[in-house]
Amino acid sequence: MSIQDPMMAAHVKGFMGGYLEALSLVERLHRLLLDVIKDEFERVGVLEINAVQALLLFNIGDNEVTAGELKSRGYYQGSNVSYNLKKLVEMGYMHHQRCEIDRRSVRVRLTEKGRNIRDVVTDLFERHAEGLQSRGVIGPDGIENITSSLKRVERYWTDQIRYIY
């Protein structure tokens, strides 16, 4: 069958429409997640930190990492992570220390203040997980299916980046 075949063309167009809708949804969900986090911090009276910074603290957790490690894990873009790490250190949410081996590299970890922010985000996500299940929005099988599908798309995109160039 070729793409000239009207049935195949309709199938491809239908899949393409679904793919574009999924891409749009992922983008909207990310922005909405940042809004939800922002609202939570307004509710608890923490106004000096933005949602991206709070999510960064959450993702670092109890680890000691470099900006490069955060970028390589796929969490953040280069200049964005460097800027936010610098601001978080200045505001007292993170400790930073030059690496002994590679003096160009700086390792960061959360301060007590940073761990408190991480805990606010953790509590928010725990409430959401419970609410999604208790209200029947999505259960364990559904979340597993979504996660599995998104991981396959991530692998596909990663392969596209690696092997196209």
LUMKEVEX-868805 format. One record per atom (N, C-alpha, C): residue in three letters; x, y, z. Coordinates in steps of 0.2 Angstrom, whole numbers, plus 5000, padded with zeros to 4 digits. Example, Ala and Ser with C-alpha at 12.3 -4.5 7.8 and 13.67 -1.06 7.14 Angstrom:
<sites>
ALA506649725039
ALA506249785039
ALA506649845039
SER506449895035
SER506849955036
SER506450005039
</sites>
This chain:
<sites>
MET500449945000
MET500050005000
MET500450065000
SER500250114996
SER500650174996
SER500250234999
ILE500550285000
ILE500250345004
ILE499750374999
GLN499750354992
GLN499250374987
GLN498650344988
ASP498650284991
ASP498050244993
ASP497550284997
PRO496950304996
PRO496550345000
PRO496450325007
MET496350255008
MET496250225014
MET496950235019
MET497450225016
MET498150235019
MET498250305021
ALA498050355016
ALA498150425017
ALA497650445023
ALA497050425023
ALA496650435029
ALA496850415035
HIS497150355035
HIS497450325042
HIS498050365044
VAL498450385039
VAL499050425041
VAL498850495044
LYS498350525040
LYS498150585042
LYS497750585049
GLY497450525051
GLY497150515057
GLY497650515063
PHE498150475061
PHE498650465066
PHE499050535067
MET499150565062
MET499550635062
MET499150675067
GLY498450675066
GLY498050725070
GLY498050705077
GLY498050635078
GLY498150615085
GLY498850635088
TYR499350625084
TYR500050645087
TYR500050715088
LEU499850755084
LEU499850835085
LEU499450845091
GLU498850815092
GLU498450825098
GLU498850805105
ALA499150755104
ALA499550725110
ALA500150775112
LEU500450795106
LEU501050845107
LEU500750915111
SER500250935108
SER499950995111
SER499750985118
LEU499450925120
LEU499250905127
LEU499850905131
VAL500350875129
VAL500950875133
VAL501250945135
GLU501250985130
GLU501451055131
GLU501051095136
ARG500351085135
ARG499851115139
ARG499951085147
LEU500051025147
LEU500050995154
LEU500651015158
HIS501251025154
HIS501851055157
HIS501751125160
ARG501451165156
ARG501251235158
ARG500751235164
LEU500251195163
LEU499751185169
LEU500051165175
LEU500551115175
LEU500951095181
LEU501251155184
LEU501651195180
LEU501951255183
LEU501451295186
ASP500851305183
ASP500351345186
ASP500151315193
VAL500051255193
VAL499751225199
VAL500351225205
ILE500951225203
ILE501451225208
ILE501451305210
LYS501451345206
LYS501451425207
LYS500851435212
ASP500251415211
ASP499651425215
ASP499751395222
GLU500151335222
GLU500251305229
GLU500751345233
PHE501251375230
PHE501651415234
PHE501351485236
GLU500951505232
GLU500551565234
GLU500151555240
ARG499851495240
ARG499351475245
ARG499751465252
VAL500351445251
VAL500751435257
VAL501151495259
GLY501151545255
GLY501451605256
GLY502151615255
VAL502451565250
VAL503151575248
VAL503151605241
LEU503351665241
LEU503251705234
LEU503951715231
GLU504551705234
GLU505151725231
GLU505451665227
ILE505051615226
ILE505351555222
ILE504751545216
ASN505051535210
ASN504551515205
ASN504451445204
ALA503951425200
ALA503751355199
ALA504351315196
VAL504751345192
VAL505251305188
VAL505851295194
GLN505951335198
GLN506451335203
GLN506251275208
ALA505551285210
ALA505351235215
ALA505351165212
LEU505151155206
LEU505251085202
LEU505951065202
LEU506451115201
LEU507151095201
LEU507351065208
LEU507151105213
LEU507251075220
LEU506951005221
PHE506350995219
PHE506050935219
PHE506450875216
ASN506650895209
ASN507050845205
ASN507750825208
ILE508050875211
ILE508650865214
ILE508650815221
GLY508050835224
GLY507950795230
GLY508550785235
ASP508750725237
ASP509250715242
ASP509950705238
ASN509950715232
ASN510550705228
ASN511050765228
GLU511650755227
GLU512150805225
GLU512350805218
VAL512250855214
VAL512250855207
VAL512650915204
THR512750905198
THR513050965194
THR512550985189
ALA512551045186
ALA512151075181
ALA512151025175
GLY512750995173
GLY512750955168
GLY512350885169
GLU512350865175
GLU511950805176
GLU511250815176
LEU511050875178
LEU510350895177
LEU510150895170
LYS510550925166
LYS510450935159
LYS510450865155
SER510950825157
SER510950755154
SER510350715156
ARG510050725162
ARG509450685164
ARG508850705160
GLY508950765156
GLY508350785152
GLY507950835156
TYR508050855162
TYR507650895166
TYR507650965163
TYR508150995161
TYR508251065160
TYR508751085154
GLN508551145151
GLN509051165146
GLN509651205149
GLY510151205146
GLY510851235149
GLY510751295152
SER510651355149
SER510651415152
SER510051425157
ASN509551395156
ASN508951395161
ASN509151365168
VAL509551305167
VAL509751275174
VAL510251315177
SER510751335173
SER511251375176
SER511051435180
TYR510551475177
TYR510251535179
TYR509951515186
ASN509451465186
ASN509051445191
ASN509451425197
LEU510051385196
LEU510451355201
LEU510751415205
LYS511051465201
LYS511351525203
LYS510851565208
LYS510251575206
LYS509751605210
LYS509551565216
LEU509551505216
LEU509351465222
LEU509951465227
VAL510551465224
VAL511151475229
VAL511051545232
GLU510951595228
GLU510951665231
GLU510351665236
MET509851635235
MET509251635240
MET509251595246
GLY509851545246
GLY509951505252
GLY509551435251
TYR509351415245
TYR508951355245
TYR509451295243
MET510051315241
MET510551265239
MET511251285241
HIS511651235243
HIS512351245244
HIS512751225237
HIS513251255236
HIS513651245230
HIS514451235232
GLN514751195229
GLN515451175230
GLN515851155224
ARG516451185223
ARG516751165217
ARG516951085217
CYS516951055212
CYS517150985212
CYS517950975213
GLU518150935217
GLU518850925218
GLU519250895212
ILE518950855208
ILE519250825202
ILE519250875196
ASP518650905195
ASP518550955189
ASP518351025192
ARG518851065193
ARG518751125196
ARG518251175192
ARG518151155186
ARG517651195182
ARG516951185184
SER516851125187
SER516151095188
SER515951115196
VAL515351135197
VAL515151145203
VAL514551095205
ARG514651065211
ARG514151025214
ARG513651065218
VAL512951045218
VAL512451075222
VAL512051025226
ARG511851045231
ARG511351005235
ARG510951055239
LEU510351025241
LEU509851065245
LEU510051085252
THR509851145254
THR509951165261
THR509351145264
GLU509251155271
GLU508651145274
GLU508051185271
LYS508251245269
LYS507651285266
LYS507451255260
GLY507951225256
GLY507751195249
GLY507451135251
ARG507551095256
ARG507251035257
ARG506451045259
ASN506351105263
ASN505651125264
ASN505251135258
ILE505551165253
ILE505251175247
ILE505051115243
ARG505551065243
ARG505551005240
ARG504950965244
ASP504850975250
ASP504350935254
ASP503650965252
VAL503651035251
VAL502951065249
VAL502751035242
VAL503251025237
VAL503050995231
VAL502850925231
THR503250885236
THR503150815237
THR502350805240
ASP502250845245
ASP501550845247
ASP501050855242
LEU501150905238
LEU500650925233
LEU500550865228
PHE501150835226
PHE501050775221
PHE500750715225
GLU500850705231
GLU500550655235
GLU499750665235
ARG499550725236
ARG498850745236
ARG498550735229
HIS498850755224
HIS498650745217
HIS498550665216
ALA499050625218
ALA499050555216
ALA498450525220
GLU498350545226
GLU497750515229
GLU497150545226
GLY497050605225
GLY496450635222
GLY496250605215
LEU496750595211
LEU496650555204
LEU496350485205
GLN496650455210
GLN496350385211
GLN495750385214
SER495650425220
SER495050425224
SER494450445220
ARG494550495215
ARG493950515211
ARG493850475205
GLY494250425204
GLY494250385198
GLY494450415191
VAL494850465192
VAL495150505186
VAL495550455182
ILE496050425186
ILE496450375183
ILE496750325188
GLY496850265187
GLY497050215192
GLY497750195190
PRO497950145194
PRO498650115193
PRO498750095186
ASP498350055183
ASP498450035176
ASP498450085171
GLY498050135172
GLY498050195167
GLY498650235167
ILE498950245173
ILE499550285174
ILE500150245171
GLU500050175172
GLU500650135170
GLU500650135162
ASN500050135159
ASN499950135152
ASN500250205149
ILE500050265152
ILE500250325150
ILE501050335150
THR501250315156
THR502050315157
THR502350275152
SER502150215151
SER502450165146
SER502450195139
SER501850225137
SER501850255131
SER502350315130
LEU502350355135
LEU502750415135
LEU503450395135
LYS503650345138
LYS504350325138
LYS504550295131
ARG504050265127
ARG504250245121
ARG504350305116
VAL503950355117
VAL503950415113
VAL504650445114
GLU504850455121
GLU505450485123
GLU506050445119
ARG506050375119
ARG506550335116
ARG506550355109
TYR506050355106
TYR505950365098
TYR506250435097
TRP506150485101
TRP506350555099
TRP507150555101
THR507350525106
THR508050515108
THR508450485102
ASP508150435099
ASP508450395093
ASP508550445087
GLN507950485086
GLN507950535081
GLN508550585081
ILE508650605087
ILE509150655088
ILE509850625087
ARG509950565090
ARG510650525090
ARG510850505083
TYR510350485079
TYR510450455072
TYR510350495066
ILE510050555067
ILE509950595061
ILE510550635059
TYR510950655064
TYR511450695063
TYR512150665062
</sites>
